[in-house]
Amino acid sequence: MSEVTAIRKFACPACGAEAVWTPSKKALVCPYCSTVSPAELKADGTLVEESDLVAALRAIPDDQRGWNAVRKTVKCQSCHAISVFDEKRVAQRCDFCGSPSILAVEDVSAPIRPGSVLPFKIAESQVREDIRRWYGSHFWAPNALGDKALTDTLHGMYLPFWTFDAHAECPWEAEAGYHYYERDSQGRSVQKTRWEYASGHVSQDFDDVLVPASKGVHARLLDDLQPFPTTTDLVPYDPGYLSGWVVEQYQIDLVDAATHSRERMDAALRRACASQVPGDTHRNLRIAPEFSAQTFKHVLLPVWLLTYTYGTRSFQVTVNGSTGKVSGEYPLSWVKITVAILLALIVLIIFLSIQK
């Protein structure tokens, strides 16, 4: 592999450090920021980068990197979130998990600057009330949850997201199934299926497909918080919007995020194609999407985060800072679950005894 790297050096598209060919991933991987650049190893030992997105990353000039303001950066040694905040602030605990194990870090190179920001609209006082109501809205949670899980550790923060736009032309082929019925030897109606070849075409535009780039907030919660009004309420990035707020620096790089967005687009196209297949059912659906007009943005979206401990476990509650939607995790009451199971068994026994 030393011969490969000697032929040509590749700079990491995200931070500028030298990327190294990693056989296990069959890609160039940055040892500093872990950005993965898709590449192909040719028979003569030379490397060829495969993704146009990598070229787009390298084309981002230095004046579009960094925060355009003096900021302090720390990394949590527990949850690995990278927090960025005002230089004068002194951080003693991680805003994401509450761990005191945080260390100041120096960037290898400045991150890609956000292109736009979605400002906070929901006030902290309203968020606290919404979370208190959320505590009491879950039947299977312990009754004491609202009393023992306090909201004093509520933080408002801007989280990094990538958004992707694209146009897709997607031809498809499948076998369409049509149900019909025949009588068997005992006179019973039996369902059978007649299969026929079918094909079609789907055209679809994708606008602002969101991919979270956060490590500090659980991905499922961020998915539940969507949608964010990114198509209507985004404003151009200005460091003034970040004053007084914690910002998480992205740790899911653009190349990986683009892969995730393509998977989501492919899944949406598969559903759209499946809905076009005629008949009662289908099988062997094959799609061949072609994408064009592909663009991306780096945006910061507002999220209120509460991390609380119940018993020996930690949980997160998140609130969409623009719409007020709440999504969170909570412990289960095994007392309630046990009582429910016992009641279900009693009902089943009574039902079976009546049937005898």
LUMKE-758576 format. One record per residue (C-alpha): residue in one letter; x, y, z; residue number from 1. Coordinates in steps of 0.5 Angstrom, whole numbers. Layout:
% LUMKE-758576
R / a / X / Y / Z / NUM $
...
END
This chain:
% LUMKE-758576
R / m / 0 / 0 / 0 / 1 $
R / s / 6 / 5 / 1 / 2 $
R / e / 7 / 4 / -7 / 3 $
R / v / 0 / 7 / -8 / 4 $
R / t / 1 / 13 / -3 / 5 $
R / a / 7 / 14 / -6 / 6 $
R / i / 4 / 15 / -13 / 7 $
R / r / 0 / 21 / -11 / 8 $
R / k / -2 / 24 / -5 / 9 $
R / f / -10 / 26 / -4 / 10 $
R / a / -12 / 31 / 1 / 11 $
R / c / -18 / 30 / 5 / 12 $
R / p / -24 / 34 / 2 / 13 $
R / a / -26 / 36 / 9 / 14 $
R / c / -20 / 39 / 13 / 15 $
R / g / -14 / 39 / 8 / 16 $
R / a / -10 / 33 / 11 / 17 $
R / e / -7 / 28 / 7 / 18 $
R / a / -12 / 22 / 6 / 19 $
R / v / -10 / 15 / 7 / 20 $
R / w / -12 / 9 / 2 / 21 $
R / t / -16 / 4 / 7 / 22 $
R / p / -17 / -3 / 4 / 23 $
R / s / -22 / -5 / 9 / 24 $
R / k / -26 / 1 / 6 / 25 $
R / k / -24 / 1 / -1 / 26 $
R / a / -23 / 8 / 0 / 27 $
R / l / -19 / 14 / 2 / 28 $
R / v / -20 / 16 / 9 / 29 $
R / c / -17 / 22 / 13 / 30 $
R / p / -14 / 20 / 20 / 31 $
R / y / -16 / 26 / 23 / 32 $
R / c / -23 / 28 / 21 / 33 $
R / s / -25 / 21 / 19 / 34 $
R / t / -28 / 23 / 12 / 35 $
R / v / -29 / 18 / 7 / 36 $
R / s / -27 / 19 / 0 / 37 $
R / p / -30 / 14 / -5 / 38 $
R / a / -24 / 11 / -10 / 39 $
R / e / -22 / 6 / -14 / 40 $
R / l / -15 / 2 / -14 / 41 $
R / k / -13 / 0 / -21 / 42 $
R / a / -9 / -6 / -23 / 43 $
R / d / -3 / -1 / -24 / 44 $
R / g / -3 / 1 / -17 / 45 $
R / t / -6 / 8 / -18 / 46 $
R / l / -12 / 11 / -15 / 47 $
R / v / -18 / 14 / -18 / 48 $
R / e / -23 / 18 / -14 / 49 $
R / e / -30 / 16 / -16 / 50 $
R / s / -35 / 21 / -13 / 51 $
R / d / -36 / 28 / -16 / 52 $
R / l / -38 / 30 / -9 / 53 $
R / v / -31 / 30 / -7 / 54 $
R / a / -29 / 35 / -13 / 55 $
R / a / -35 / 39 / -10 / 56 $
R / l / -32 / 39 / -3 / 57 $
R / r / -25 / 41 / -6 / 58 $
R / a / -27 / 46 / -10 / 59 $
R / i / -30 / 50 / -3 / 60 $
R / p / -25 / 56 / -2 / 61 $
R / d / -22 / 57 / 5 / 62 $
R / d / -27 / 64 / 5 / 63 $
R / q / -33 / 59 / 6 / 64 $
R / r / -30 / 55 / 12 / 65 $
R / g / -30 / 57 / 19 / 66 $
R / w / -35 / 60 / 23 / 67 $
R / n / -33 / 67 / 21 / 68 $
R / a / -33 / 69 / 28 / 69 $
R / v / -28 / 67 / 34 / 70 $
R / r / -31 / 61 / 37 / 71 $
R / k / -28 / 56 / 42 / 72 $
R / t / -29 / 48 / 41 / 73 $
R / v / -29 / 43 / 46 / 74 $
R / k / -30 / 35 / 45 / 75 $
R / c / -34 / 31 / 50 / 76 $
R / q / -30 / 24 / 51 / 77 $
R / s / -36 / 21 / 53 / 78 $
R / c / -41 / 22 / 47 / 79 $
R / h / -36 / 25 / 42 / 80 $
R / a / -40 / 31 / 41 / 81 $
R / i / -36 / 37 / 38 / 82 $
R / s / -39 / 43 / 41 / 83 $
R / v / -37 / 50 / 39 / 84 $
R / f / -39 / 57 / 43 / 85 $
R / d / -37 / 64 / 45 / 86 $
R / e / -30 / 65 / 46 / 87 $
R / k / -31 / 68 / 53 / 88 $
R / r / -36 / 62 / 56 / 89 $
R / v / -33 / 57 / 60 / 90 $
R / a / -36 / 50 / 59 / 91 $
R / q / -35 / 45 / 65 / 92 $
R / r / -40 / 39 / 63 / 93 $
R / c / -42 / 37 / 56 / 94 $
R / d / -49 / 40 / 54 / 95 $
R / f / -51 / 34 / 50 / 96 $
R / c / -50 / 28 / 56 / 97 $
R / g / -48 / 32 / 62 / 98 $
R / s / -41 / 29 / 62 / 99 $
R / p / -35 / 33 / 65 / 100 $
R / s / -30 / 30 / 61 / 101 $
R / i / -29 / 35 / 56 / 102 $
R / l / -23 / 37 / 52 / 103 $
R / a / -21 / 43 / 48 / 104 $
R / v / -19 / 41 / 41 / 105 $
R / e / -16 / 45 / 35 / 106 $
R / d / -19 / 44 / 28 / 107 $
R / v / -14 / 41 / 23 / 108 $
R / s / -18 / 46 / 19 / 109 $
R / a / -24 / 50 / 19 / 110 $
R / p / -30 / 46 / 18 / 111 $
R / i / -35 / 48 / 12 / 112 $
R / r / -39 / 54 / 14 / 113 $
R / p / -46 / 53 / 14 / 114 $
R / g / -50 / 57 / 8 / 115 $
R / s / -56 / 58 / 12 / 116 $
R / v / -59 / 58 / 19 / 117 $
R / l / -66 / 57 / 22 / 118 $
R / p / -67 / 61 / 27 / 119 $
R / f / -70 / 59 / 34 / 120 $
R / k / -78 / 61 / 35 / 121 $
R / i / -80 / 57 / 41 / 122 $
R / a / -78 / 61 / 47 / 123 $
R / e / -75 / 57 / 53 / 124 $
R / s / -81 / 58 / 58 / 125 $
R / q / -86 / 55 / 53 / 126 $
R / v / -81 / 49 / 52 / 127 $
R / r / -81 / 47 / 59 / 128 $
R / e / -88 / 47 / 59 / 129 $
R / d / -89 / 43 / 53 / 130 $
R / i / -84 / 38 / 56 / 131 $
R / r / -87 / 37 / 63 / 132 $
R / r / -94 / 36 / 59 / 133 $
R / w / -90 / 31 / 55 / 134 $
R / y / -88 / 27 / 61 / 135 $
R / g / -95 / 26 / 63 / 136 $
R / s / -97 / 24 / 56 / 137 $
R / h / -94 / 17 / 57 / 138 $
R / f / -98 / 11 / 60 / 139 $
R / w / -93 / 6 / 60 / 140 $
R / a / -88 / 11 / 64 / 141 $
R / p / -87 / 11 / 71 / 142 $
R / n / -92 / 16 / 75 / 143 $
R / a / -86 / 19 / 78 / 144 $
R / l / -82 / 21 / 72 / 145 $
R / g / -85 / 28 / 72 / 146 $
R / d / -82 / 29 / 79 / 147 $
R / k / -76 / 26 / 78 / 148 $
R / a / -73 / 28 / 71 / 149 $
R / l / -72 / 35 / 72 / 150 $
R / t / -72 / 40 / 67 / 151 $
R / d / -66 / 44 / 69 / 152 $
R / t / -61 / 42 / 64 / 153 $
R / l / -65 / 45 / 58 / 154 $
R / h / -60 / 47 / 53 / 155 $
R / g / -62 / 51 / 46 / 156 $
R / m / -57 / 49 / 41 / 157 $
R / y / -56 / 49 / 33 / 158 $
R / l / -55 / 42 / 30 / 159 $
R / p / -51 / 41 / 24 / 160 $
R / f / -55 / 38 / 18 / 161 $
R / w / -54 / 37 / 10 / 162 $
R / t / -60 / 38 / 6 / 163 $
R / f / -60 / 35 / -1 / 164 $
R / d / -64 / 37 / -8 / 165 $
R / a / -64 / 32 / -14 / 166 $
R / h / -69 / 31 / -20 / 167 $
R / a / -70 / 23 / -21 / 168 $
R / e / -72 / 19 / -28 / 169 $
R / c / -73 / 12 / -26 / 170 $
R / p / -76 / 7 / -30 / 171 $
R / w / -78 / 1 / -27 / 172 $
R / e / -80 / -7 / -29 / 173 $
R / a / -84 / -12 / -25 / 174 $
R / e / -89 / -18 / -25 / 175 $
R / a / -96 / -15 / -24 / 176 $
R / g / -100 / -20 / -20 / 177 $
R / y / -108 / -21 / -21 / 178 $
R / h / -112 / -25 / -16 / 179 $
R / y / -117 / -30 / -19 / 180 $
R / y / -121 / -36 / -15 / 181 $
R / e / -122 / -43 / -17 / 182 $
R / r / -126 / -49 / -14 / 183 $
R / d / -122 / -54 / -11 / 184 $
R / s / -124 / -62 / -11 / 185 $
R / q / -128 / -60 / -4 / 186 $
R / g / -132 / -54 / -7 / 187 $
R / r / -128 / -49 / -3 / 188 $
R / s / -126 / -42 / -6 / 189 $
R / v / -118 / -42 / -7 / 190 $
R / q / -114 / -36 / -9 / 191 $
R / k / -109 / -36 / -15 / 192 $
R / t / -105 / -31 / -18 / 193 $
R / r / -104 / -30 / -25 / 194 $
R / w / -97 / -26 / -27 / 195 $
R / e / -96 / -21 / -32 / 196 $
R / y / -90 / -17 / -34 / 197 $
R / a / -91 / -9 / -33 / 198 $
R / s / -86 / -3 / -34 / 199 $
R / g / -87 / 4 / -33 / 200 $
R / h / -83 / 11 / -31 / 201 $
R / v / -83 / 15 / -25 / 202 $
R / s / -80 / 22 / -25 / 203 $
R / q / -79 / 26 / -18 / 204 $
R / d / -76 / 32 / -15 / 205 $
R / f / -73 / 32 / -8 / 206 $
R / d / -72 / 38 / -5 / 207 $
R / d / -69 / 39 / 2 / 208 $
R / v / -68 / 32 / 4 / 209 $
R / l / -65 / 32 / 11 / 210 $
R / v / -59 / 28 / 14 / 211 $
R / p / -57 / 30 / 21 / 212 $
R / a / -50 / 31 / 22 / 213 $
R / s / -50 / 30 / 30 / 214 $
R / k / -47 / 26 / 34 / 215 $
R / g / -49 / 29 / 41 / 216 $
R / v / -57 / 28 / 40 / 217 $
R / h / -59 / 21 / 38 / 218 $
R / a / -61 / 20 / 31 / 219 $
R / r / -68 / 17 / 32 / 220 $
R / l / -70 / 23 / 36 / 221 $
R / l / -68 / 28 / 30 / 222 $
R / d / -72 / 24 / 25 / 223 $
R / d / -78 / 24 / 29 / 224 $
R / l / -77 / 32 / 30 / 225 $
R / q / -78 / 33 / 22 / 226 $
R / p / -80 / 37 / 19 / 227 $
R / f / -76 / 43 / 19 / 228 $
R / p / -79 / 49 / 15 / 229 $
R / t / -72 / 49 / 11 / 230 $
R / t / -76 / 51 / 4 / 231 $
R / t / -79 / 57 / 7 / 232 $
R / d / -76 / 60 / 13 / 233 $
R / l / -68 / 59 / 12 / 234 $
R / v / -64 / 65 / 13 / 235 $
R / p / -57 / 66 / 10 / 236 $
R / y / -52 / 65 / 15 / 237 $
R / d / -49 / 70 / 20 / 238 $
R / p / -45 / 69 / 26 / 239 $
R / g / -50 / 74 / 30 / 240 $
R / y / -55 / 68 / 30 / 241 $
R / l / -50 / 64 / 34 / 242 $
R / s / -49 / 69 / 39 / 243 $
R / g / -50 / 66 / 46 / 244 $
R / w / -52 / 59 / 43 / 245 $
R / v / -48 / 52 / 43 / 246 $
R / v / -47 / 50 / 36 / 247 $
R / e / -45 / 43 / 34 / 248 $
R / q / -40 / 42 / 29 / 249 $
R / y / -42 / 37 / 24 / 250 $
R / q / -38 / 30 / 25 / 251 $
R / i / -42 / 26 / 19 / 252 $
R / d / -38 / 29 / 13 / 253 $
R / l / -41 / 31 / 6 / 254 $
R / v / -39 / 24 / 3 / 255 $
R / d / -43 / 20 / 8 / 256 $
R / a / -49 / 24 / 8 / 257 $
R / a / -50 / 24 / 1 / 258 $
R / t / -50 / 17 / 1 / 259 $
R / h / -55 / 17 / 6 / 260 $
R / s / -59 / 22 / 2 / 261 $
R / r / -59 / 17 / -4 / 262 $
R / e / -61 / 11 / 0 / 263 $
R / r / -67 / 15 / 2 / 264 $
R / m / -68 / 18 / -5 / 265 $
R / d / -68 / 10 / -7 / 266 $
R / a / -73 / 8 / -2 / 267 $
R / a / -78 / 14 / -4 / 268 $
R / l / -77 / 12 / -11 / 269 $
R / r / -78 / 5 / -10 / 270 $
R / r / -85 / 6 / -6 / 271 $
R / a / -87 / 11 / -12 / 272 $
R / c / -85 / 5 / -17 / 273 $
R / a / -89 / 0 / -13 / 274 $
R / s / -95 / 4 / -13 / 275 $
R / q / -95 / 4 / -20 / 276 $
R / v / -95 / -3 / -21 / 277 $
R / p / -102 / -5 / -24 / 278 $
R / g / -106 / -11 / -21 / 279 $
R / d / -107 / -14 / -14 / 280 $
R / t / -100 / -15 / -12 / 281 $
R / h / -93 / -15 / -15 / 282 $
R / r / -86 / -18 / -15 / 283 $
R / n / -79 / -18 / -17 / 284 $
R / l / -79 / -10 / -18 / 285 $
R / r / -73 / -7 / -21 / 286 $
R / i / -72 / 0 / -21 / 287 $
R / a / -66 / 4 / -25 / 288 $
R / p / -66 / 11 / -23 / 289 $
R / e / -62 / 17 / -26 / 290 $
R / f / -60 / 23 / -22 / 291 $
R / s / -59 / 30 / -24 / 292 $
R / a / -59 / 37 / -22 / 293 $
R / q / -56 / 35 / -15 / 294 $
R / t / -54 / 40 / -10 / 295 $
R / f / -53 / 40 / -3 / 296 $
R / k / -53 / 45 / 3 / 297 $
R / h / -50 / 45 / 10 / 298 $
R / v / -55 / 48 / 15 / 299 $
R / l / -56 / 49 / 22 / 300 $
R / l / -63 / 48 / 25 / 301 $
R / p / -65 / 50 / 32 / 302 $
R / v / -66 / 44 / 37 / 303 $
R / w / -68 / 45 / 45 / 304 $
R / l / -65 / 39 / 48 / 305 $
R / l / -66 / 36 / 55 / 306 $
R / t / -62 / 30 / 58 / 307 $
R / y / -64 / 27 / 64 / 308 $
R / t / -62 / 21 / 69 / 309 $
R / y / -68 / 16 / 71 / 310 $
R / g / -65 / 11 / 76 / 311 $
R / t / -58 / 9 / 73 / 312 $
R / r / -60 / 11 / 65 / 313 $
R / s / -60 / 17 / 61 / 314 $
R / f / -65 / 19 / 57 / 315 $
R / q / -66 / 25 / 52 / 316 $
R / v / -72 / 29 / 50 / 317 $
R / t / -72 / 34 / 44 / 318 $
R / v / -76 / 40 / 42 / 319 $
R / n / -76 / 43 / 35 / 320 $
R / g / -74 / 50 / 36 / 321 $
R / s / -78 / 52 / 30 / 322 $
R / t / -85 / 48 / 30 / 323 $
R / g / -85 / 46 / 38 / 324 $
R / k / -85 / 39 / 36 / 325 $
R / v / -83 / 34 / 42 / 326 $
R / s / -79 / 28 / 41 / 327 $
R / g / -76 / 24 / 47 / 328 $
R / e / -74 / 18 / 51 / 329 $
R / y / -77 / 15 / 57 / 330 $
R / p / -76 / 9 / 62 / 331 $
R / l / -82 / 4 / 62 / 332 $
R / s / -86 / 2 / 68 / 333 $
R / w / -85 / -6 / 69 / 334 $
R / v / -90 / -5 / 75 / 335 $
R / k / -95 / -3 / 69 / 336 $
R / i / -93 / -8 / 64 / 337 $
R / t / -93 / -14 / 69 / 338 $
R / v / -100 / -12 / 71 / 339 $
R / a / -103 / -11 / 64 / 340 $
R / i / -100 / -18 / 62 / 341 $
R / l / -104 / -21 / 68 / 342 $
R / l / -110 / -18 / 66 / 343 $
R / a / -109 / -20 / 59 / 344 $
R / l / -108 / -27 / 62 / 345 $
R / i / -114 / -27 / 66 / 346 $
R / v / -119 / -24 / 61 / 347 $
R / l / -116 / -30 / 56 / 348 $
R / i / -118 / -35 / 61 / 349 $
R / i / -125 / -33 / 62 / 350 $
R / f / -126 / -33 / 55 / 351 $
R / l / -123 / -40 / 54 / 352 $
R / s / -127 / -42 / 60 / 353 $
R / i / -134 / -39 / 57 / 354 $
R / q / -132 / -43 / 50 / 355 $
R / k / -132 / -50 / 53 / 356 $
END
